[in-house]
Amino acid sequence: MATAEPEPSKGFGGSENVTGEAQKTSPRKGPVGKAAPQRSAVPDHVSKRMVRRVLLLSGAPTLLAMGVFVLSYVLMSRGIVRIEPVVTIGVSGVFFVLGLLGLSYGVLSASWDDAPGSPLGLEQFGKNLQRLRISSRTMKQGR
């Protein structure tokens, strides 16, 4: 009875050949020998809009959440006011949740058009949420 040789495993930085020696993979070279630009599913101008929105809508509440701990410490250590730890944790938790929601909203409210769209992105949020639902359904049906 013949046994099949096991398939060589492939690691993060390359693949192994039959002898077990690692082979380096190199990026695709363009016509002039430079690395070819990788195509992204998200256009560059859209990703920049997303980053700006996420930094604002997620970064500000997250900084506030951390600031609650600092403010609470200062107020307690100087004896200005007595704050229960559960209040500090609760208020900072609310800001962390707002940061998480801001992260999602920042990504879904960015305009995919060439025009930047409105500052709040309310109309884009609805459109992008609908696209996400359709994409999710399509992926489930494709399985």
C-alpha positions as CSV (number, residue, x, y, z in Angstrom):
1,M,0.0,0.0,0.0
2,A,1.5,3.3,-1.0
3,T,1.3,6.3,1.3
4,A,0.9,9.8,0.0
5,E,3.5,12.3,1.0
6,P,2.1,15.1,3.1
7,E,1.5,18.4,1.5
8,P,4.2,20.9,2.4
9,S,3.0,23.7,4.7
10,K,3.0,27.3,3.7
11,G,4.0,29.9,6.2
12,F,3.5,33.6,6.5
13,G,6.7,34.8,4.7
14,G,6.9,32.2,1.9
15,S,6.4,28.6,1.1
16,E,8.4,25.4,1.6
17,N,9.5,23.3,-1.3
18,V,9.6,19.5,-1.2
19,T,13.0,19.5,0.5
20,G,11.7,21.7,3.3
21,E,13.7,24.8,2.3
22,A,11.9,28.0,2.6
23,Q,11.3,29.9,-0.6
24,K,10.9,33.7,-0.3
25,T,8.0,35.2,-2.2
26,S,8.7,38.5,-3.9
27,P,6.1,41.2,-4.7
28,R,5.0,41.3,-8.3
29,K,7.2,43.5,-10.5
30,G,5.8,46.1,-12.8
31,P,7.1,46.7,-16.3
32,V,10.0,48.8,-15.1
33,G,11.0,46.4,-12.3
34,K,9.2,48.4,-9.6
35,A,6.7,46.7,-7.4
36,A,3.3,47.0,-9.0
37,P,0.7,49.0,-7.0
38,Q,-1.8,46.7,-5.3
39,R,-5.4,47.2,-6.1
40,S,-7.7,47.7,-3.2
41,A,-11.4,47.1,-2.8
42,V,-11.7,50.5,-1.3
43,P,-10.6,53.5,-3.5
44,D,-7.9,55.6,-2.0
45,H,-10.0,58.8,-1.7
46,V,-12.8,56.8,0.1
47,S,-10.3,55.3,2.6
48,K,-9.0,58.7,3.4
49,R,-12.5,60.0,4.1
50,M,-13.1,56.9,6.3
51,V,-9.9,57.5,8.3
52,R,-10.8,61.2,8.9
53,R,-14.3,60.3,10.1
54,V,-13.1,57.4,12.3
55,L,-10.4,59.6,13.9
56,L,-12.9,62.2,14.8
57,L,-15.9,60.0,15.7
58,S,-14.0,57.3,17.4
59,G,-10.9,59.1,18.7
60,A,-12.7,61.9,20.5
61,P,-14.9,59.6,22.6
62,T,-12.0,57.3,23.3
63,L,-9.9,60.2,24.5
64,L,-12.8,61.4,26.7
65,A,-13.1,57.9,28.2
66,M,-9.4,57.9,29.2
67,G,-9.8,61.5,30.4
68,V,-12.6,60.4,32.8
69,F,-10.0,58.3,34.6
70,V,-7.5,61.2,34.9
71,L,-10.1,63.7,36.0
72,S,-11.5,61.3,38.5
73,Y,-8.1,60.6,39.9
74,V,-7.3,64.3,40.2
75,L,-10.6,65.1,41.9
76,M,-10.2,62.3,44.3
77,S,-6.5,62.7,45.1
78,R,-7.0,66.4,45.9
79,G,-10.0,65.8,48.0
80,I,-12.3,68.0,45.9
81,V,-15.0,65.4,45.6
82,R,-15.6,61.7,46.4
83,I,-16.4,59.7,43.3
84,E,-17.4,56.1,43.5
85,P,-15.3,53.8,41.3
86,V,-18.4,52.4,39.7
87,V,-19.3,55.9,38.4
88,T,-15.9,56.4,36.9
89,I,-16.0,53.0,35.2
90,G,-19.6,53.6,34.0
91,V,-19.0,57.0,32.5
92,S,-15.8,55.9,30.8
93,G,-17.6,52.8,29.6
94,V,-20.2,55.0,28.0
95,F,-17.5,56.9,26.1
96,F,-15.8,53.7,25.0
97,V,-19.0,52.4,23.6
98,L,-19.6,55.8,21.8
99,G,-16.1,55.4,20.4
100,L,-17.0,51.9,19.1
101,L,-20.2,53.2,17.5
102,G,-18.2,56.1,16.1
103,L,-15.8,53.6,14.5
104,S,-18.7,51.9,12.7
105,Y,-20.4,55.1,11.8
106,G,-17.2,56.6,10.5
107,V,-16.7,53.7,8.1
108,L,-20.3,53.4,6.9
109,S,-20.9,57.2,6.5
110,A,-18.1,57.9,4.1
111,S,-19.2,58.7,0.5
112,W,-18.0,56.3,-2.2
113,D,-18.6,58.9,-4.9
114,D,-15.9,61.3,-6.1
115,A,-17.7,64.1,-4.4
116,P,-17.0,64.2,-0.7
117,G,-20.7,64.2,0.4
118,S,-22.1,65.9,3.5
119,P,-20.2,66.6,6.7
120,L,-22.3,64.2,8.8
121,G,-22.8,61.6,6.1
122,L,-26.4,60.7,7.1
123,E,-27.5,59.9,3.6
124,Q,-24.4,57.9,2.8
125,F,-24.8,55.9,6.0
126,G,-28.2,54.5,4.8
127,K,-26.8,53.7,1.3
128,N,-23.7,52.0,2.7
129,L,-25.6,50.0,5.3
130,Q,-27.9,48.8,2.5
131,R,-24.9,47.8,0.4
132,L,-23.5,45.9,3.4
133,R,-26.7,44.0,3.9
134,I,-26.9,43.1,0.2
135,S,-23.3,42.0,0.2
136,S,-23.8,39.9,3.3
137,R,-26.9,38.2,1.8
138,T,-25.0,37.5,-1.4
139,M,-22.1,35.9,0.5
140,K,-24.5,33.7,2.5
141,Q,-26.2,32.5,-0.6
142,G,-22.8,31.8,-2.3
143,R,-21.8,29.2,0.3
